[in-house]
C-alpha cells in the first residue's frame, strides 16, 4: 500500500432504506425469524443427539447442516439487528472483513454439505447392500470435515486477496452486512483480479455441486422406478423429498440472484436475496425436515411423551 493511501477504520452500513419508524418493526420481525432459526435447528440437532434411532449417516449430515445454518445466521443477523436500533450504523473494518470471511465460508460449507447429503442418499438407495461399508463413520467424519476445511480455505483465499488492496473510501456499504462485492467498492485500486477469482470460485462451488446433486438424484430416480414394491417406492421418495426441498431452496435462490436482470432496484433485490440466504433459508430447513420426515417427527413425539411422563 502506498504511503499516500489511508486504511479506513470504520464502515457505515446503510442497510434497508426504510422509514426510521419502520426499523423497530423490522427489528421485531427479524428477531422473531432469527429466534425460530436457532430454536428449529437446535431442536433438530438436539433430537439427533438424544434419539439413538437417528444415529445414522443421514442424520449425522443433517446435524452438520443444522450447525452450519445456525452459524450462518449468527454471522450476519446480530449485527443487522443492532444496527436497526442505532442511529449510527457502523462496523469496524476488521470485524467487517471477519463477517465477509464467515459469510463466504459458511455459504460454501452449506453448498458442499448438500452435495455430500445427496451422495449419502445415492449410496443408500442405489447400493443398499454396501451402504454400511461405504458410508462408515470414518468416511462420514472425513466428508464433513472436508466440507468445512475446503470452504474456509476458499474463503481465506478471497480475504487474502482483499487484504492486498488499499482501502481509502468511500466508507459506506449499501447493504446490511459486509457482502464481498460491496467491500470491493471500498478499495481505491483495481479489483478485477478479485472479481475474476470470485466469479470462478462461484461457478466452481455453485454449478459443480448442482450438477453433482442432479446426477445423484437422476440415478436415485431410476433406482426407485426399478423397485417393485409401491411401499418401498413411497418410502424412498419420502426419504429424499426433504433433501430435495432444501436443495431447491438453496440453489434456486442462488440462481435467481445470479440471473436476475439488472435494474435500478437490483441492489435492493440483492439485499432481499441475501436476507433469504442468511435468515429465511436456515429457518425453513429444520421445518422442512421436521414436517416431511417421519423419523424426525417420531423422535419428536417420543421426546415429548418422555417429558410429559416425567
MARDO-278495 format. One record per residue (C-alpha): residue number from 1; x negated, y negated, z. Coordinates in steps of 0.2 Angstrom, whole numbers, m for minus. Layout:
REM residues N
  num     c1     c2     c3
  NUM      X      Y      Z
...
//
This chain:
REM residues 310
  num     c1     c2     c3
    1      0      0      0
    2     m7    m17     m5
    3    m12    m29      9
    4      1    m42      2
    5     16    m29      5
    6     26    m28     21
    7     33    m12     28
    8     51    m15     33
    9     55    m10     51
   10     74    m11     51
   11     88     m7     39
   12    106    m13     38
   13    119      0     34
   14    133     m8     25
   15    144      7     27
   16    163      6     22
   17    168    m11     15
   18    184    m12     25
   19    193    m25     36
   20    185    m26     53
   21    201    m22     61
   22    202     m5     52
   23    185      0     58
   24    192      5     75
   25    205     17     66
   26    191     24     56
   27    181     27     72
   28    195     37     79
   29    199     46     63
   30    180     51     60
   31    178     55     79
   32    193     67     78
   33    186     76     62
   34    168     77     70
   35    175     85     86
   36    185     98     76
   37    169    102     66
   38    159    105     82
   39    174    115     90
   40    178    125     75
   41    160    130     71
   42    156    133     89
   43    172    144     90
   44    166    155     76
   45    148    155     82
   46    154    160    100
   47    166    174     93
   48    152    182     83
   49    141    182     98
   50    154    188    110
   51    163    202    100
   52    152    217     96
   53    163    222     81
   54    156    206     72
   55    138    210     74
   56    136    214     56
   57    125    206     42
   58    140    197     35
   59    144    188     52
   60    126    185     55
   61    125    175     40
   62    142    166     44
   63    135    162     61
   64    120    154     52
   65    131    144     41
   66    140    138     57
   67    124    132     64
   68    120    123     48
   69    137    115     47
   70    136    108     65
   71    118    102     62
   72    123     94     45
   73    137     84     53
   74    127     79     68
   75    113     72     57
   76    125     59     49
   77    141     56     59
   78    135     50     76
   79    126     35     69
   80    140     31     57
   81    152     31     72
   82    140     20     82
   83    139      8     68
   84    158      7     67
   85    159      0     85
   86    145    m13     82
   87    144    m29     73
   88    125    m27     69
   89    125    m11     59
   90    106     m7     59
   91     94      8     60
   92     76      8     62
   93     66     13     47
   94     58     29     55
   95     75     36     60
   96     82     31     43
   97     69     42     35
   98     72     56     48
   99     90     55     43
  100     86     57     25
  101     75     71     28
  102     88     81     39
  103    102     77     26
  104     92     84     12
  105     85     99     22
  106    102    104     28
  107    111    102     12
  108     98    114      3
  109    100    126     18
  110    119    127     16
  111    117    130     m3
  112    104    144     m1
  113    114    152     13
  114    129    153      2
  115    119    162    m11
  116    112    174      2
  117    130    177      8
  118    136    181     m9
  119    121    193    m11
  120    127    202      5
  121    145    204     m2
  122    137    210    m18
  123    127    224     m9
  124    142    228      2
  125    154    231    m12
  126    143    237    m27
  127    131    248    m16
  128    141    253     m1
  129    131    269      2
  130    114    259      3
  131    121    244     12
  132    114    248     29
  133     97    251     22
  134     96    236     10
  135    104    224     22
  136     94    229     38
  137     92    217     52
  138     74    214     47
  139     80    209     29
  140     94    198     36
  141     82    189     48
  142     69    186     34
  143     83    180     22
  144     90    167     34
  145     73    161     39
  146     68    159     21
  147     83    148     18
  148     78    137     32
  149     59    136     28
  150     61    133     10
  151     74    120     12
  152     64    110     25
  153     48    112     14
  154     58    105     m1
  155     64     90      9
  156     47     87     16
  157     41     85     m2
  158     53     71     m6
  159     49     62     11
  160     30     64      7
  161     33     55    m10
  162     44     42     m2
  163     31     38     11
  164     19     34     m3
  165     30     19     m8
  166     28      1     m2
  167     44     m5      6
  168     46    m23      7
  169     65    m25      5
  170     79    m28      2
  171     84    m22     20
  172    102    m17     16
  173    108      0     11
  174    125      1      3
  175    130     17     12
  176    135     23     29
  177    118     33     31
  178    101     33     23
  179    105     43      7
  180     89     46     m3
  181     94     36    m19
  182     99     21     m8
  183     82     22      1
  184     73     22    m16
  185     81      5    m19
  186     72     m2     m4
  187     55      1    m12
  188     46    m13    m21
  189     37     m1    m33
  190     41     11    m47
  191     52     25    m41
  192     53     35    m57
  193     42     49    m51
  194     53     51    m35
  195     69     51    m46
  196     62     64    m58
  197     57     75    m43
  198     74     73    m35
  199     83     77    m51
  200     73     93    m55
  201     75     98    m37
  202     94     95    m38
  203     95    106    m53
  204     85    119    m45
  205     95    120    m29
  206    112    117    m37
  207    113    125    m54
  208    101    140    m50
  209    111    145    m34
  210    128    143    m43
  211    123    154    m57
  212    117    167    m44
  213    134    166    m35
  214    143    168    m51
  215    133    183    m57
  216    136    191    m40
  217    154    189    m40
  218    156    194    m58
  219    148    211    m53
  220    159    212    m37
  221    175    209    m48
  222    170    223    m60
  223    166    234    m45
  224    183    230    m37
  225    193    234    m53
  226    185    251    m53
  227    191    255    m36
  228    206    267    m37
  229    214    263    m21
  230    225    247    m21
  231    222    246     m2
  232    203    246     m4
  233    205    233    m18
  234    215    222     m7
  235    203    223      7
  236    188    220     m4
  237    197    204    m11
  238    201    199      6
  239    183    201     12
  240    177    189     m2
  241    191    177     m3
  242    185    166     12
  243    167    165      5
  244    173    160    m12
  245    184    146     m5
  246    169    139      4
  247    158    141    m11
  248    171    132    m22
  249    172    118     m9
  250    153    115     m8
  251    148    117    m27
  252    165    109    m33
  253    162     93    m23
  254    143     93    m29
  255    148     95    m47
  256    161     81    m45
  257    148     70    m38
  258    135     73    m52
  259    148     72    m66
  260    159     58    m60
  261    159     44    m73
  262    150     28    m69
  263    161     13    m64
  264    162     m2    m53
  265    169      9    m40
  266    155     23    m42
  267    146     18    m26
  268    162     19    m16
  269    166     36    m24
  270    148     42    m19
  271    152     37     m1
  272    168     47      0
  273    159     62     m8
  274    145     61      4
  275    158     60     18
  276    166     75     12
  277    149     84     11
  278    144     79     29
  279    160     80     38
  280    176     87     30
  281    167    102     22
  282    159    108     38
  283    176    106     47
  284    185    116     34
  285    173    130     33
  286    177    138     50
  287    196    135     47
  288    194    145     30
  289    185    159     39
  290    197    160     53
  291    213    159     44
  292    208    170     29
  293    198    183     38
  294    207    197     48
  295    192    202     58
  296    189    184     64
  297    207    182     69
  298    207    199     78
  299    191    194     88
  300    200    178     92
  301    216    187     98
  302    205    199    109
  303    196    185    117
  304    212    176    121
  305    220    191    128
  306    205    194    139
  307    205    176    145
  308    224    177    149
  309    222    193    158
  310    209    187    170
//
